[in-house]
């Protein structure tokens, strides 16, 4: 697993993330004081869950020799007071039998990210000596790179519209 590094400069809530050789951006919505320029921290958590679900199901289907077609994993965060829950909906582009669907639902409940979120994990926080601050221009450049890498101009607006497959 790679080490994830987050840097928050002078722009409120616009965070540059480096994940190995990849750059990502995180921000809060405008109504929460951010610029709304990138997914929120919870969006990234949910994206990890959705991606892990799709990848795990593809691996399992391949191992079983099942044609699953396009896998759609949609996750949604729900809040009730201090309680959080996630609704996950899965769709497959290929026709599947009842036994395959039941087994894939069981596997979805045991993906690595699903288990980590359900079980929780200890987090140890340590304050370490400070590093020299990046200049505003350096941080802006890293944020621009992260946004470009996360949302290339060539990406279609939607690659899986509701109701397809």
ZAMARGU-4260 file (C-alpha; in steps of 0.2 Angstrom, whole numbers, plus 5000, padded with zeros to 4 digits):
<rodrens>
0) 5000/5000/5000 | 5006/5017/4996 | 5008/5032/5008 | 4995/5045/5005 | 5001/5063/5007
5) 4989/5078/5009 | 4994/5096/5008 | 4982/5111/5012 | 4990/5128/5008 | 4982/5145/5010
10) 4966/5141/5000 | 4953/5135/5012 | 4950/5117/5011 | 4958/5114/4993 | 4969/5099/4997
15) 4982/5092/4985 | 4984/5073/4987 | 4998/5063/4981 | 4995/5044/4981 | 5011/5036/4975
20) 5013/5043/4957 | 4996/5049/4956 | 4989/5066/4961 | 4971/5070/4967 | 4962/5084/4973
25) 4950/5086/4988 | 4939/5101/4992 | 4923/5105/5002 | 4908/5111/4994 | 4904/5130/4993
30) 4891/5129/5006 | 4903/5122/5018 | 4916/5135/5015 | 4926/5127/5001 | 4928/5130/4983
35) 4918/5115/4977 | 4933/5111/4965 | 4935/5093/4969 | 4927/5078/4977 | 4925/5079/4996
40) 4935/5068/5008 | 4919/5057/5010 | 4917/5056/4991 | 4935/5049/4990 | 4931/5036/5004
45) 4915/5031/4994 | 4925/5030/4978 | 4937/5018/4986 | 4922/5007/4991 | 4914/5007/4974
50) 4930/5004/4965 | 4936/4990/4977 | 4918/4982/4975 | 4919/4982/4956 | 4937/4976/4955
55) 4934/4962/4968 | 4918/4956/4958 | 4927/4957/4942 | 4941/4946/4949 | 4929/4934/4957
60) 4919/4933/4941 | 4935/4930/4930 | 4940/4916/4942 | 4923/4907/4941 | 4923/4910/4922
65) 4907/4921/4923 | 4904/4935/4911 | 4898/4949/4921 | 4898/4963/4907 | 4900/4981/4913
70) 4900/4982/4932 | 4891/4997/4940 | 4894/5000/4958 | 4884/5015/4965 | 4887/5020/4984
75) 4878/5033/4993 | 4882/5040/5011 | 4867/5042/5023 | 4867/5052/5039 | 4855/5050/5053
80) 4861/5061/5067 | 4879/5055/5071 | 4875/5038/5063 | 4882/5035/5046 | 4878/5021/5034
85) 4881/5017/5016 | 4869/5011/5003 | 4877/5001/4989 | 4868/4996/4972 | 4876/4984/4960
90) 4872/4981/4942 | 4879/4970/4929 | 4879/4972/4910 | 4878/4953/4907 | 4862/4942/4912
95) 4866/4932/4928 | 4856/4918/4936 | 4849/4919/4954 | 4863/4909/4961 | 4877/4920/4953
100) 4868/4936/4959 | 4867/4929/4977 | 4885/4924/4977 | 4891/4941/4970 | 4881/4949/4984
105) 4890/4939/4997 | 4907/4943/4989 | 4903/4962/4989 | 4900/4961/5008 | 4918/4954/5010
110) 4929/4966/4999 | 4944/4972/5007 | 4938/4990/5008 | 4920/4984/5014 | 4928/4974/5028
115) 4939/4989/5033 | 4925/5001/5034 | 4913/4989/5043 | 4927/4983/5056 | 4935/5000/5058
120) 4953/5002/5061 | 4965/5010/5074 | 4972/5027/5068 | 4988/5033/5077 | 4991/5051/5075
125) 5009/5059/5078 | 5014/5077/5076 | 5031/5077/5068 | 5044/5092/5065 | 5038/5105/5052
130) 5044/5106/5034 | 5047/5123/5026 | 5031/5129/5018 | 5028/5127/4999 | 5026/5144/4991
135) 5008/5148/4985 | 5013/5146/4967 | 5020/5129/4970 | 5005/5123/4979 | 4993/5130/4966
140) 5003/5121/4953 | 5001/5104/4962 | 4983/5108/4964 | 4981/5111/4946 | 4990/5095/4941
145) 4979/5085/4953 | 4963/5092/4946 | 4969/5089/4928 | 4974/5071/4932 | 4958/5068/4942
150) 4947/5076/4928 | 4955/5077/4911 | 4946/5088/4898 | 4944/5072/4887 | 4933/5063/4900
155) 4915/5062/4895 | 4903/5070/4907 | 4895/5053/4911 | 4902/5036/4906 | 4887/5026/4914
160) 4871/5036/4913 | 4857/5029/4924 | 4847/5016/4916 | 4861/5010/4904 | 4865/4991/4904
</rodrens>
